[in-house]
Amino acid sequence: MAKQGMRRPDPKEPHGTEGDHRMSIPKNEVPPVPEIQGKAKTKKVKAKKH
């Protein structure tokens, strides 16, 4: 009998060994946010709130 931590997986159940199965995640349609340029990128001061 197998130990609790060494449970044998069911061969009929998918368990991460099948490489041809892909996840169906929808593509992100929102464009990326532009990156901060220059000194503002390297300073430790937080941005001012309006």
PDB file of N, H, CA, C and O in Angstrom:
ATOM      1  N   MET A   1       0.844  -1.188   0.000  1.00  0.00           N
ATOM      2  CA  MET A   1       0.000   0.000   0.000  1.00  0.00           C
ATOM      3  C   MET A   1       0.883   1.243   0.000  1.00  0.00           C
ATOM      4  O   MET A   1       1.853   1.317   0.754  1.00  0.00           O
ATOM      5  N   ALA A   2       0.551   2.217  -0.841  1.00  0.00           N
ATOM      6  H   ALA A   2      -0.237   2.156  -1.453  1.00  0.00           H
ATOM      7  CA  ALA A   2       1.349   3.429  -0.968  1.00  0.00           C
ATOM      8  C   ALA A   2       1.104   4.367   0.207  1.00  0.00           C
ATOM      9  O   ALA A   2       0.014   4.404   0.778  1.00  0.00           O
ATOM     10  N   LYS A   3       2.151   5.131   0.556  1.00  0.00           N
ATOM     11  H   LYS A   3       3.036   5.102   0.091  1.00  0.00           H
ATOM     12  CA  LYS A   3       2.016   6.125   1.628  1.00  0.00           C
ATOM     13  C   LYS A   3       1.142   7.277   1.153  1.00  0.00           C
ATOM     14  O   LYS A   3       0.904   7.430  -0.045  1.00  0.00           O
ATOM     15  N   GLN A   4       0.662   8.091   2.100  1.00  0.00           N
ATOM     16  H   GLN A   4       0.855   7.967   3.073  1.00  0.00           H
ATOM     17  CA  GLN A   4      -0.237   9.184   1.750  1.00  0.00           C
ATOM     18  C   GLN A   4       0.449  10.201   0.844  1.00  0.00           C
ATOM     19  O   GLN A   4      -0.171  10.695  -0.098  1.00  0.00           O
ATOM     20  N   GLY A   5       1.720  10.527   1.109  1.00  0.00           N
ATOM     21  H   GLY A   5       2.224  10.126   1.874  1.00  0.00           H
ATOM     22  CA  GLY A   5       2.453  11.488   0.301  1.00  0.00           C
ATOM     23  C   GLY A   5       2.890  10.941  -1.044  1.00  0.00           C
ATOM     24  O   GLY A   5       3.250  11.708  -1.938  1.00  0.00           O
ATOM     25  N   MET A   6       2.863   9.639  -1.198  1.00  0.00           N
ATOM     26  H   MET A   6       2.571   9.017  -0.473  1.00  0.00           H
ATOM     27  CA  MET A   6       3.310   8.990  -2.431  1.00  0.00           C
ATOM     28  C   MET A   6       2.130   8.377  -3.188  1.00  0.00           C
ATOM     29  O   MET A   6       2.244   7.285  -3.743  1.00  0.00           O
ATOM     30  N   ARG A   7       0.997   9.086  -3.207  1.00  0.00           N
ATOM     31  H   ARG A   7       0.904   9.973  -2.755  1.00  0.00           H
ATOM     32  CA  ARG A   7      -0.208   8.572  -3.846  1.00  0.00           C
ATOM     33  C   ARG A   7       0.028   8.362  -5.334  1.00  0.00           C
ATOM     34  O   ARG A   7       0.586   9.226  -6.012  1.00  0.00           O
ATOM     35  N   ARG A   8      -0.390   7.236  -5.825  1.00  0.00           N
ATOM     36  H   ARG A   8      -0.843   6.534  -5.275  1.00  0.00           H
ATOM     37  CA  ARG A   8      -0.219   6.928  -7.243  1.00  0.00           C
ATOM     38  C   ARG A   8      -1.348   7.592  -8.040  1.00  0.00           C
ATOM     39  O   ARG A   8      -2.521   7.363  -7.743  1.00  0.00           O
ATOM     40  N   PRO A   9      -1.018   8.407  -9.042  1.00  0.00           N
ATOM     41  CA  PRO A   9      -2.079   9.060  -9.822  1.00  0.00           C
ATOM     42  C   PRO A   9      -2.804   8.073 -10.717  1.00  0.00           C
ATOM     43  O   PRO A   9      -2.236   7.077 -11.164  1.00  0.00           O
ATOM     44  N   ASP A  10      -4.057   8.367 -10.966  1.00  0.00           N
ATOM     45  H   ASP A  10      -4.518   9.177 -10.603  1.00  0.00           H
ATOM     46  CA  ASP A  10      -4.865   7.550 -11.867  1.00  0.00           C
ATOM     47  C   ASP A  10      -4.363   7.764 -13.289  1.00  0.00           C
ATOM     48  O   ASP A  10      -4.271   8.913 -13.722  1.00  0.00           O
ATOM     49  N   PRO A  11      -4.034   6.710 -14.038  1.00  0.00           N
ATOM     50  CA  PRO A  11      -3.520   6.902 -15.408  1.00  0.00           C
ATOM     51  C   PRO A  11      -4.538   7.526 -16.367  1.00  0.00           C
ATOM     52  O   PRO A  11      -4.151   8.101 -17.384  1.00  0.00           O
ATOM     53  N   LYS A  12      -5.834   7.419 -16.053  1.00  0.00           N
ATOM     54  H   LYS A  12      -6.147   6.952 -15.226  1.00  0.00           H
ATOM     55  CA  LYS A  12      -6.861   8.012 -16.921  1.00  0.00           C
ATOM     56  C   LYS A  12      -7.045   9.502 -16.654  1.00  0.00           C
ATOM     57  O   LYS A  12      -7.613  10.209 -17.487  1.00  0.00           O
ATOM     58  N   GLU A  13      -6.573   9.994 -15.502  1.00  0.00           N
ATOM     59  H   GLU A  13      -6.111   9.420 -14.826  1.00  0.00           H
ATOM     60  CA  GLU A  13      -6.726  11.401 -15.137  1.00  0.00           C
ATOM     61  C   GLU A  13      -5.532  12.201 -15.654  1.00  0.00           C
ATOM     62  O   GLU A  13      -4.392  11.777 -15.459  1.00  0.00           O
ATOM     63  N   PRO A  14      -5.759  13.370 -16.323  1.00  0.00           N
ATOM     64  CA  PRO A  14      -4.616  14.178 -16.786  1.00  0.00           C
ATOM     65  C   PRO A  14      -3.851  14.759 -15.589  1.00  0.00           C
ATOM     66  O   PRO A  14      -4.456  15.319 -14.676  1.00  0.00           O
ATOM     67  N   HIS A  15      -2.534  14.623 -15.599  1.00  0.00           N
ATOM     68  H   HIS A  15      -2.042  14.167 -16.342  1.00  0.00           H
ATOM     69  CA  HIS A  15      -1.737  15.057 -14.453  1.00  0.00           C
ATOM     70  C   HIS A  15      -0.436  15.751 -14.836  1.00  0.00           C
ATOM     71  O   HIS A  15       0.561  15.623 -14.125  1.00  0.00           O
ATOM     72  N   GLY A  16      -0.428  16.478 -15.941  1.00  0.00           N
ATOM     73  H   GLY A  16      -1.238  16.582 -16.519  1.00  0.00           H
ATOM     74  CA  GLY A  16       0.727  17.295 -16.281  1.00  0.00           C
ATOM     75  C   GLY A  16       1.753  16.642 -17.181  1.00  0.00           C
ATOM     76  O   GLY A  16       2.762  17.267 -17.507  1.00  0.00           O
ATOM     77  N   THR A  17       1.532  15.406 -17.593  1.00  0.00           N
ATOM     78  H   THR A  17       0.712  14.898 -17.328  1.00  0.00           H
ATOM     79  CA  THR A  17       2.513  14.755 -18.459  1.00  0.00           C
ATOM     80  C   THR A  17       2.174  14.911 -19.937  1.00  0.00           C
ATOM     81  O   THR A  17       3.015  14.654 -20.799  1.00  0.00           O
ATOM     82  N   GLU A  18       0.955  15.328 -20.231  1.00  0.00           N
ATOM     83  H   GLU A  18       0.272  15.537 -19.531  1.00  0.00           H
ATOM     84  CA  GLU A  18       0.554  15.486 -21.629  1.00  0.00           C
ATOM     85  C   GLU A  18       1.003  16.863 -22.137  1.00  0.00           C
ATOM     86  O   GLU A  18       0.501  17.884 -21.668  1.00  0.00           O
ATOM     87  N   GLY A  19       1.923  16.897 -23.072  1.00  0.00           N
ATOM     88  H   GLY A  19       2.331  16.067 -23.453  1.00  0.00           H
ATOM     89  CA  GLY A  19       2.461  18.153 -23.567  1.00  0.00           C
ATOM     90  C   GLY A  19       1.642  18.789 -24.666  1.00  0.00           C
ATOM     91  O   GLY A  19       1.837  19.967 -24.964  1.00  0.00           O
ATOM     92  N   ASP A  20       0.723  18.046 -25.286  1.00  0.00           N
ATOM     93  H   ASP A  20       0.565  17.089 -25.044  1.00  0.00           H
ATOM     94  CA  ASP A  20      -0.036  18.597 -26.402  1.00  0.00           C
ATOM     95  C   ASP A  20      -1.330  19.281 -25.956  1.00  0.00           C
ATOM     96  O   ASP A  20      -2.041  19.835 -26.794  1.00  0.00           O
ATOM     97  N   HIS A  21      -1.652  19.258 -24.671  1.00  0.00           N
ATOM     98  H   HIS A  21      -1.075  18.808 -23.990  1.00  0.00           H
ATOM     99  CA  HIS A  21      -2.860  19.925 -24.168  1.00  0.00           C
ATOM    100  C   HIS A  21      -2.513  21.358 -23.818  1.00  0.00           C
ATOM    101  O   HIS A  21      -1.620  21.594 -23.004  1.00  0.00           O
ATOM    102  N   ARG A  22      -3.199  22.317 -24.416  1.00  0.00           N
ATOM    103  H   ARG A  22      -3.924  22.125 -25.078  1.00  0.00           H
ATOM    104  CA  ARG A  22      -2.933  23.736 -24.175  1.00  0.00           C
ATOM    105  C   ARG A  22      -4.081  24.347 -23.382  1.00  0.00           C
ATOM    106  O   ARG A  22      -5.229  23.920 -23.503  1.00  0.00           O
ATOM    107  N   MET A  23      -3.763  25.346 -22.573  1.00  0.00           N
ATOM    108  H   MET A  23      -2.831  25.693 -22.474  1.00  0.00           H
ATOM    109  CA  MET A  23      -4.795  26.053 -21.825  1.00  0.00           C
ATOM    110  C   MET A  23      -5.489  27.043 -22.754  1.00  0.00           C
ATOM    111  O   MET A  23      -4.849  27.659 -23.606  1.00  0.00           O
ATOM    112  N   SER A  24      -6.790  27.192 -22.587  1.00  0.00           N
ATOM    113  H   SER A  24      -7.311  26.692 -21.895  1.00  0.00           H
ATOM    114  CA  SER A  24      -7.550  28.110 -23.448  1.00  0.00           C
ATOM    115  C   SER A  24      -7.743  29.437 -22.714  1.00  0.00           C
ATOM    116  O   SER A  24      -8.789  29.667 -22.107  1.00  0.00           O
ATOM    117  N   ILE A  25      -6.740  30.302 -22.770  1.00  0.00           N
ATOM    118  H   ILE A  25      -5.890  30.115 -23.263  1.00  0.00           H
ATOM    119  CA  ILE A  25      -6.805  31.623 -22.161  1.00  0.00           C
ATOM    120  C   ILE A  25      -7.060  32.639 -23.265  1.00  0.00           C
ATOM    121  O   ILE A  25      -6.332  32.650 -24.258  1.00  0.00           O
ATOM    122  N   PRO A  26      -8.080  33.501 -23.122  1.00  0.00           N
ATOM    123  CA  PRO A  26      -8.328  34.498 -24.170  1.00  0.00           C
ATOM    124  C   PRO A  26      -7.196  35.523 -24.246  1.00  0.00           C
ATOM    125  O   PRO A  26      -6.591  35.867 -23.230  1.00  0.00           O
ATOM    126  N   LYS A  27      -6.918  36.006 -25.452  1.00  0.00           N
ATOM    127  H   LYS A  27      -7.409  35.727 -26.277  1.00  0.00           H
ATOM    128  CA  LYS A  27      -5.844  36.971 -25.664  1.00  0.00           C
ATOM    129  C   LYS A  27      -6.221  38.335 -25.077  1.00  0.00           C
ATOM    130  O   LYS A  27      -7.373  38.758 -25.174  1.00  0.00           O
ATOM    131  N   ASN A  28      -5.253  39.016 -24.473  1.00  0.00           N
ATOM    132  H   ASN A  28      -4.317  38.672 -24.394  1.00  0.00           H
ATOM    133  CA  ASN A  28      -5.492  40.331 -23.898  1.00  0.00           C
ATOM    134  C   ASN A  28      -5.594  41.361 -25.022  1.00  0.00           C
ATOM    135  O   ASN A  28      -4.642  41.551 -25.779  1.00  0.00           O
ATOM    136  N   GLU A  29      -6.742  42.022 -25.132  1.00  0.00           N
ATOM    137  H   GLU A  29      -7.515  41.868 -24.517  1.00  0.00           H
ATOM    138  CA  GLU A  29      -6.986  42.985 -26.206  1.00  0.00           C
ATOM    139  C   GLU A  29      -6.585  44.407 -25.833  1.00  0.00           C
ATOM    140  O   GLU A  29      -6.563  45.277 -26.704  1.00  0.00           O
ATOM    141  N   VAL A  30      -6.265  44.674 -24.560  1.00  0.00           N
ATOM    142  H   VAL A  30      -6.283  43.967 -23.853  1.00  0.00           H
ATOM    143  CA  VAL A  30      -5.910  46.011 -24.104  1.00  0.00           C
ATOM    144  C   VAL A  30      -4.455  46.294 -24.463  1.00  0.00           C
ATOM    145  O   VAL A  30      -3.595  45.457 -24.191  1.00  0.00           O
ATOM    146  N   PRO A  31      -4.145  47.462 -25.074  1.00  0.00           N
ATOM    147  CA  PRO A  31      -2.758  47.768 -25.409  1.00  0.00           C
ATOM    148  C   PRO A  31      -1.919  47.998 -24.147  1.00  0.00           C
ATOM    149  O   PRO A  31      -2.461  48.437 -23.133  1.00  0.00           O
ATOM    150  N   PRO A  32      -0.616  47.715 -24.181  1.00  0.00           N
ATOM    151  CA  PRO A  32       0.219  47.894 -23.000  1.00  0.00           C
ATOM    152  C   PRO A  32       0.372  49.363 -22.614  1.00  0.00           C
ATOM    153  O   PRO A  32       0.278  50.251 -23.462  1.00  0.00           O
ATOM    154  N   VAL A  33       0.609  49.608 -21.328  1.00  0.00           N
ATOM    155  H   VAL A  33       0.685  48.887 -20.640  1.00  0.00           H
ATOM    156  CA  VAL A  33       0.796  50.967 -20.820  1.00  0.00           C
ATOM    157  C   VAL A  33       2.200  51.429 -21.188  1.00  0.00           C
ATOM    158  O   VAL A  33       3.144  50.653 -21.040  1.00  0.00           O
ATOM    159  N   PRO A  34       2.381  52.682 -21.669  1.00  0.00           N
ATOM    160  CA  PRO A  34       3.727  53.148 -22.023  1.00  0.00           C
ATOM    161  C   PRO A  34       4.642  53.218 -20.795  1.00  0.00           C
ATOM    162  O   PRO A  34       4.199  53.540 -19.692  1.00  0.00           O
ATOM    163  N   GLU A  35       5.903  52.913 -21.005  1.00  0.00           N
ATOM    164  H   GLU A  35       6.263  52.651 -21.901  1.00  0.00           H
ATOM    165  CA  GLU A  35       6.867  52.886 -19.914  1.00  0.00           C
ATOM    166  C   GLU A  35       7.330  54.299 -19.554  1.00  0.00           C
ATOM    167  O   GLU A  35       7.438  55.165 -20.422  1.00  0.00           O
ATOM    168  N   ILE A  36       7.603  54.524 -18.259  1.00  0.00           N
ATOM    169  H   ILE A  36       7.515  53.821 -17.554  1.00  0.00           H
ATOM    170  CA  ILE A  36       8.078  55.830 -17.787  1.00  0.00           C
ATOM    171  C   ILE A  36       9.491  56.058 -18.335  1.00  0.00           C
ATOM    172  O   ILE A  36      10.314  55.143 -18.338  1.00  0.00           O
ATOM    173  N   GLN A  37       9.770  57.287 -18.799  1.00  0.00           N
ATOM    174  H   GLN A  37       9.102  58.031 -18.797  1.00  0.00           H
ATOM    175  CA  GLN A  37      11.053  57.605 -19.411  1.00  0.00           C
ATOM    176  C   GLN A  37      11.893  58.514 -18.513  1.00  0.00           C
ATOM    177  O   GLN A  37      11.347  59.261 -17.701  1.00  0.00           O
ATOM    178  N   GLY A  38      13.210  58.452 -18.655  1.00  0.00           N
ATOM    179  H   GLY A  38      13.654  57.845 -19.315  1.00  0.00           H
ATOM    180  CA  GLY A  38      14.130  59.408 -18.039  1.00  0.00           C
ATOM    181  C   GLY A  38      14.313  59.281 -16.545  1.00  0.00           C
ATOM    182  O   GLY A  38      14.295  58.180 -15.994  1.00  0.00           O
ATOM    183  N   LYS A  39      14.494  60.442 -15.877  1.00  0.00           N
ATOM    184  H   LYS A  39      14.509  61.336 -16.324  1.00  0.00           H
ATOM    185  CA  LYS A  39      14.795  60.477 -14.445  1.00  0.00           C
ATOM    186  C   LYS A  39      13.642  59.954 -13.602  1.00  0.00           C
ATOM    187  O   LYS A  39      13.872  59.400 -12.527  1.00  0.00           O
ATOM    188  N   ALA A  40      12.427  60.115 -14.057  1.00  0.00           N
ATOM    189  H   ALA A  40      12.240  60.565 -14.930  1.00  0.00           H
ATOM    190  CA  ALA A  40      11.266  59.654 -13.295  1.00  0.00           C
ATOM    191  C   ALA A  40      11.294  58.142 -13.089  1.00  0.00           C
ATOM    192  O   ALA A  40      10.708  57.628 -12.136  1.00  0.00           O
ATOM    193  N   LYS A  41      11.972  57.439 -13.978  1.00  0.00           N
ATOM    194  H   LYS A  41      12.448  57.856 -14.752  1.00  0.00           H
ATOM    195  CA  LYS A  41      12.044  55.987 -13.888  1.00  0.00           C
ATOM    196  C   LYS A  41      12.992  55.542 -12.776  1.00  0.00           C
ATOM    197  O   LYS A  41      12.771  54.496 -12.166  1.00  0.00           O
ATOM    198  N   THR A  42      14.050  56.323 -12.502  1.00  0.00           N
ATOM    199  H   THR A  42      14.229  57.173 -12.998  1.00  0.00           H
ATOM    200  CA  THR A  42      15.084  55.903 -11.559  1.00  0.00           C
ATOM    201  C   THR A  42      14.976  56.554 -10.183  1.00  0.00           C
ATOM    202  O   THR A  42      15.648  56.112  -9.251  1.00  0.00           O
ATOM    203  N   LYS A  43      14.150  57.593 -10.028  1.00  0.00           N
ATOM    204  H   LYS A  43      13.604  57.952 -10.785  1.00  0.00           H
ATOM    205  CA  LYS A  43      14.027  58.269  -8.732  1.00  0.00           C
ATOM    206  C   LYS A  43      13.265  57.429  -7.727  1.00  0.00           C
ATOM    207  O   LYS A  43      12.460  56.570  -8.088  1.00  0.00           O
ATOM    208  N   LYS A  44      13.543  57.701  -6.429  1.00  0.00           N
ATOM    209  H   LYS A  44      14.197  58.398  -6.135  1.00  0.00           H
ATOM    210  CA  LYS A  44      12.834  57.005  -5.363  1.00  0.00           C
ATOM    211  C   LYS A  44      11.605  57.770  -4.889  1.00  0.00           C
ATOM    212  O   LYS A  44      10.848  57.265  -4.061  1.00  0.00           O
ATOM    213  N   VAL A  45      11.392  58.986  -5.404  1.00  0.00           N
ATOM    214  H   VAL A  45      12.007  59.397  -6.077  1.00  0.00           H
ATOM    215  CA  VAL A  45      10.254  59.816  -5.008  1.00  0.00           C
ATOM    216  C   VAL A  45       9.002  59.309  -5.710  1.00  0.00           C
ATOM    217  O   VAL A  45       9.029  59.037  -6.910  1.00  0.00           O
ATOM    218  N   LYS A  46       7.898  59.181  -4.963  1.00  0.00           N
ATOM    219  H   LYS A  46       7.876  59.402  -3.988  1.00  0.00           H
ATOM    220  CA  LYS A  46       6.644  58.731  -5.550  1.00  0.00           C
ATOM    221  C   LYS A  46       6.038  59.819  -6.431  1.00  0.00           C
ATOM    222  O   LYS A  46       6.320  61.004  -6.250  1.00  0.00           O
ATOM    223  N   ALA A  47       5.217  59.417  -7.369  1.00  0.00           N
ATOM    224  H   ALA A  47       4.988  58.455  -7.516  1.00  0.00           H
ATOM    225  CA  ALA A  47       4.550  60.370  -8.259  1.00  0.00           C
ATOM    226  C   ALA A  47       3.521  61.167  -7.484  1.00  0.00           C
ATOM    227  O   ALA A  47       2.911  60.660  -6.542  1.00  0.00           O
ATOM    228  N   LYS A  48       3.329  62.430  -7.887  1.00  0.00           N
ATOM    229  H   LYS A  48       3.824  62.841  -8.652  1.00  0.00           H
ATOM    230  CA  LYS A  48       2.377  63.310  -7.201  1.00  0.00           C
ATOM    231  C   LYS A  48       0.954  62.952  -7.606  1.00  0.00           C
ATOM    232  O   LYS A  48       0.684  62.630  -8.763  1.00  0.00           O
ATOM    233  N   LYS A  49       0.036  63.014  -6.617  1.00  0.00           N
ATOM    234  H   LYS A  49       0.255  63.276  -5.677  1.00  0.00           H
ATOM    235  CA  LYS A  49      -1.377  62.793  -6.898  1.00  0.00           C
ATOM    236  C   LYS A  49      -2.027  64.119  -7.265  1.00  0.00           C
ATOM    237  O   LYS A  49      -1.658  65.157  -6.716  1.00  0.00           O
ATOM    238  N   HIS A  50      -2.976  64.102  -8.171  1.00  0.00           N
ATOM    239  H   HIS A  50      -3.276  63.259  -8.616  1.00  0.00           H
ATOM    240  CA  HIS A  50      -3.670  65.325  -8.589  1.00  0.00           C
ATOM    241  C   HIS A  50      -4.788  65.643  -7.660  1.00  0.00           C
ATOM    242  O   HIS A  50      -5.486  66.638  -7.852  1.00  0.00           O
TER     243      HIS A  50
END
